[in-house]
Amino acid sequence: MVAGVAGVLLLGVSVALAVTLGPADIRVADTWSVVVSRLGGGPSGLSPIRDGIVWELRLPRTLLAAVCGAGLAVCGVVMQSLLRNPLADPFVLGVSSGASTGAVAVVVLGVGGGAVSVAGGAFLGALASFALVLLLSHALGGTTDRVVLAGVAAMQLFSALTSFVVMTAADAETTRGVLFWLLGSLTGADWTDVGVCGAVLVAALLVCGGHARTLDAFAFGEETAATLGVPVARTRLALLTVTALLTAVLVAAAGAIGFVGLVLPHALRALAGPGHARLLPLAAPAGAVFLVWADTLARTVLDPQEVPVGVVTSLVGVPAFVLVLHRTRSAR
């Protein structure tokens, strides 16, 4: 409980500081003034331009980064326990690849005739990929290993489709924009994205938190979980569906951001132990803080040029993951 409260406080401080960083001179006090003003507390005292920078640009982007980081970390915790695979992350089911294909179909091929947005196409593609994974895993027997293999197959299939469409139908400018989105980008974040992703995250946290003891049982294997009275097949399907839907919503809003759901669960287990009643409340703020600062670095390190946030998470995540594996091996 104490660690969770500390994580939430650290997240609040991180958001407040991250909003101030950038080419425009914004202070923490300015941010609070704008928030109070927008909530009906009177004029902020800032110029319209600075007020807009805080409310329309930096604050929704920073909050979306927090929501995406929290969601990806929680999905990683759930999937690694559910599938008993230390390399499982939110994209192991091919959801990210399916979302990429859906987005590319809208941007490059014009699917939807303008009635479907890029985020909408990504969401539909993610759902199509997850449906394929369920179909393949059911055909192969529905065990944990088969779900992982079906996810890998779906990932490769949709990645190939995305590459084929981009190479054959996109011009140079469109290709650059699509590739930037595929690497993860929070550039176009708005309050609608924050609201939708936040609502889905809260719902997913409630569902996953309610299954904390069940996830503890899954960590010891399906047979152990079954002997404890857990309906293995139904519970696994429900939790995989929740994590897939959450990942689909996040990818539709921010693109494919890797390593958040892979590295953080391992680090948190080393700090807090394997119990999900403690692990899940820690994963959300930890993932949120991590991605807030990763996105802040992405938009400021080469200012005015922006680096895709997925590049930053990978550069940080790879050595961190190697360190976690080394410590895990040493502990054994």
C-alpha positions in Angstrom: 0.0 0.0 0.0 2.8 2.4 1.0 4.7 1.7 -2.2 1.6 2.2 -4.3 0.9 5.6 -2.7 4.5 6.6 -3.2 4.2 5.6 -6.9 1.1 7.7 -7.4 2.8 10.7 -5.8 5.9 10.2 -7.9 3.6 10.0 -11.0 2.0 13.3 -10.0 5.4 15.0 -9.6 6.6 13.5 -12.9 3.6 14.8 -14.8 3.9 18.3 -13.3 7.6 18.5 -14.2 7.3 17.0 -17.6 4.7 19.5 -18.7 7.2 22.3 -18.0 10.0 20.9 -20.2 10.2 22.1 -23.8 11.0 25.2 -25.9 8.3 27.3 -24.3 9.0 28.7 -20.8 6.4 27.0 -18.6 6.6 26.7 -14.8 4.8 24.2 -12.6 2.8 27.0 -11.1 1.6 27.9 -14.7 0.5 24.4 -15.2 -1.6 24.3 -12.1 -3.1 27.8 -12.9 -4.2 26.5 -16.3 -5.8 23.3 -14.8 -7.6 25.3 -12.2 -8.8 27.8 -14.8 -10.1 25.1 -17.1 -12.0 23.5 -14.2 -13.8 26.8 -13.6 -11.5 28.5 -11.2 -11.1 31.8 -13.1 -8.5 33.2 -15.5 -5.1 31.5 -15.5 -3.2 34.8 -16.0 -1.2 33.3 -18.9 -1.3 34.4 -22.5 -3.6 32.5 -24.8 -0.6 30.9 -26.5 1.0 29.6 -23.3 -2.4 28.5 -22.0 -2.9 26.5 -25.2 0.6 25.0 -25.0 -0.2 23.6 -21.6 -3.8 22.5 -22.0 -3.9 21.5 -25.7 -0.4 20.1 -26.3 1.7 19.2 -23.3 -0.8 18.1 -20.7 -2.9 15.7 -22.8 0.3 14.2 -24.3 1.9 13.7 -20.9 -1.3 12.2 -19.4 -1.7 9.9 -22.4 1.9 8.8 -22.0 1.1 8.0 -18.3 -2.0 6.0 -19.3 -0.2 4.0 -22.0 2.7 3.2 -19.7 0.4 2.1 -17.0 -1.6 -0.1 -19.3 1.3 -1.7 -21.0 3.0 -2.5 -17.7 -0.2 -4.1 -16.3 -0.7 -6.1 -19.5 2.9 -7.4 -19.2 2.4 -8.5 -15.6 -0.8 -10.3 -16.4 0.5 -12.0 -19.6 3.8 -13.2 -18.1 1.9 -14.9 -15.3 -1.0 -16.1 -17.4 1.2 -17.6 -20.1 4.1 -18.5 -17.8 6.5 -17.0 -20.3 9.1 -14.5 -19.1 9.3 -13.0 -22.6 5.6 -12.4 -22.9 4.6 -8.8 -23.3 1.5 -7.0 -24.6 2.5 -7.6 -28.2 3.1 -11.3 -28.0 -0.5 -12.0 -29.2 0.2 -10.1 -32.4 -2.1 -7.2 -31.4 0.5 -4.6 -32.2 1.1 -6.0 -35.6 -2.6 -6.2 -36.4 -3.0 -2.5 -35.3 -0.2 -1.5 -37.6 -1.8 -3.3 -40.5 -5.1 -1.6 -39.8 -3.5 1.9 -39.6 -1.6 1.3 -42.8 -4.7 0.1 -44.6 -6.4 3.4 -43.7 -3.5 5.7 -44.5 -2.1 4.1 -47.6 -5.0 2.2 -49.1 -7.8 4.5 -48.1 -9.8 1.8 -46.5 -13.0 3.2 -45.1 -13.3 6.0 -47.6 -12.4 8.6 -45.0 -15.0 7.4 -42.5 -12.5 5.5 -40.5 -9.6 7.3 -38.7 -6.1 6.0 -38.3 -6.8 5.1 -34.7 -10.0 3.4 -35.8 -8.2 1.3 -38.4 -5.6 0.4 -35.9 -8.2 -0.7 -33.4 -10.0 -2.9 -35.9 -6.8 -4.4 -37.1 -5.8 -5.2 -33.5 -9.1 -7.0 -32.9 -8.8 -8.9 -36.2 -5.3 -10.1 -35.1 -6.5 -11.2 -31.7 -9.5 -13.0 -33.2 -7.0 -14.9 -35.5 -4.9 -15.8 -32.4 -7.9 -17.2 -30.6 -9.0 -19.2 -33.7 -5.5 -20.7 -34.2 -4.9 -21.5 -30.6 -8.3 -23.2 -30.3 -7.5 -25.2 -33.5 -4.1 -26.2 -32.0 -5.6 -27.3 -28.6 -5.9 -24.1 -26.6 -2.9 -24.7 -24.3 -0.7 -21.9 -23.0 2.1 -22.8 -25.4 -0.3 -22.9 -28.3 -1.5 -19.4 -27.5 2.0 -18.1 -27.6 2.8 -19.8 -30.9 -0.4 -18.6 -32.4 0.5 -15.0 -31.3 3.9 -15.3 -33.0 2.3 -16.6 -36.2 -0.2 -13.7 -36.2 2.6 -11.2 -35.5 4.6 -12.4 -38.4 1.6 -12.5 -40.7 0.4 -9.0 -40.0 4.0 -7.6 -40.0 4.4 -9.0 -43.5 1.1 -7.5 -44.7 2.1 -4.1 -43.3 5.5 -4.2 -45.0 3.9 -5.4 -48.3 1.4 -2.5 -48.3 3.9 0.1 -47.5 6.4 -1.1 -50.0 4.0 -1.4 -52.9 1.4 1.4 -52.4 2.9 4.2 -50.3 4.9 7.2 -51.5 8.1 8.4 -49.6 6.3 11.0 -47.5 3.5 8.6 -46.4 6.0 5.9 -45.7 8.0 8.1 -43.4 4.8 9.1 -41.5 3.7 5.5 -41.2 7.0 4.3 -40.0 7.2 7.1 -37.4 3.8 6.0 -36.1 4.8 2.3 -36.1 7.7 3.2 -33.8 5.4 4.8 -31.3 4.4 8.4 -31.2 2.3 10.6 -28.9 2.5 13.7 -31.1 -1.2 13.8 -31.9 -2.5 13.2 -28.4 -5.7 15.0 -27.4 -8.2 14.9 -24.5 -10.4 12.4 -26.3 -7.5 9.9 -26.5 -6.8 10.5 -22.8 -10.4 9.9 -21.8 -11.0 6.8 -23.9 -7.6 5.1 -23.0 -8.1 6.1 -19.3 -11.5 4.6 -19.1 -10.4 1.3 -20.7 -7.4 1.3 -18.4 -9.5 1.7 -15.2 -11.9 -1.1 -16.4 -8.9 -3.4 -17.1 -7.3 -2.7 -13.7 -10.6 -3.6 -11.9 -10.9 -6.9 -13.8 -7.2 -7.8 -13.5 -7.1 -6.7 -9.8 -10.1 -8.9 -9.1 -8.2 -11.9 -10.4 -5.0 -11.3 -8.4 -5.2 -14.5 -6.5 -6.1 -16.4 -9.7 -3.0 -15.0 -11.4 -0.9 -16.2 -8.4 -2.3 -19.7 -9.0 -1.5 -19.5 -12.7 2.1 -18.8 -11.9 2.4 -22.3 -10.6 0.9 -23.9 -13.7 -2.5 -24.7 -15.2 -2.8 -28.0 -13.3 -2.2 -26.3 -9.9 -4.7 -23.6 -10.8 -7.3 -26.2 -11.7 -6.8 -28.1 -8.4 -7.4 -24.8 -6.6 -10.8 -24.5 -8.3 -9.9 -22.0 -11.0 -11.8 -22.5 -14.3 -8.6 -22.4 -16.3 -9.8 -22.1 -19.9 -12.5 -19.5 -19.1 -10.3 -17.4 -16.9 -7.4 -17.4 -19.4 -9.7 -16.4 -22.2 -11.3 -13.5 -20.2 -7.9 -12.1 -19.1 -6.3 -12.4 -22.5 -9.3 -10.7 -24.0 -9.0 -7.8 -21.5 -5.3 -7.3 -22.1 -5.7 -7.6 -25.8 -8.5 -4.9 -25.8 -6.5 -2.6 -23.6 -3.4 -3.1 -25.8 -5.5 -2.4 -28.9 -6.8 0.8 -27.5 -3.4 2.0 -26.5 -1.7 1.1 -29.8 -4.5 2.8 -31.7 -3.8 6.0 -29.8 0.0 5.9 -29.5 1.4 3.4 -32.0 3.6 0.4 -31.1 5.7 1.1 -28.0 7.8 -1.8 -27.0 9.7 -3.1 -23.9 7.4 -1.3 -21.3 5.4 -4.5 -20.7 8.5 -6.7 -21.0 11.0 -5.1 -18.7 9.0 -3.5 -15.9 7.2 -6.6 -14.6 10.6 -8.3 -14.1 12.0 -5.3 -12.2 8.9 -5.0 -10.1 8.9 -8.7 -9.2 12.5 -8.3 -8.0 11.4 -5.4 -5.7 8.0 -6.5 -4.5 7.8 -10.2 -5.0 5.5 -12.3 -7.2 2.2 -11.7 -5.4 -0.2 -9.9 -7.8 -2.1 -8.2 -5.0 1.0 -6.0 -4.6 2.4 -6.3 -8.1 -0.5 -4.9 -10.1 -0.9 -1.7 -8.0 2.8 -1.1 -8.4 2.9 -1.8 -12.1 0.5 0.9 -13.1 2.3 3.9 -11.6 5.7 2.5 -12.4 4.8 2.1 -16.1 3.2 5.5 -16.1 6.3 7.2 -14.7 8.6 5.4 -17.0 6.8 6.3 -20.2 6.2 9.9 -19.1 9.9 10.5 -18.9 10.7 8.4 -22.0 8.3 10.6 -24.0 9.7 13.8 -22.4 13.2 12.7 -23.5 11.9 11.8 -27.0 10.4 15.3 -27.6 13.3 17.3 -26.1 16.6 15.5 -26.7 16.8 16.6 -30.4 14.5 19.6 -30.2 13.0 20.8 -32.6 13.2 17.3 -34.1 11.3 14.6 -32.3 12.4 11.0 -31.7 9.7 8.2 -31.7 9.1 7.3 -28.1 9.3 3.6 -29.1 13.0 4.2 -30.0 13.7 5.6 -26.5 11.9 2.8 -24.7 13.9 0.2 -26.8 17.3 2.0 -26.1 16.5 2.0 -22.4 14.7 -1.3 -22.3 17.2 -3.6 -23.9 20.1 -3.0 -21.5 17.6 -2.9 -18.6 16.2 -6.3 -19.7 19.8 -7.8 -19.9 20.5 -6.5 -16.4 17.3 -8.0 -15.0 18.0 -11.4 -16.6 21.6 -11.3 -15.3 20.4 -10.6 -11.7 17.7 -13.3 -12.0 20.3 -15.8 -13.1 22.7 -14.8 -10.3 19.9 -15.1 -7.7 19.4 -18.7 -8.8 
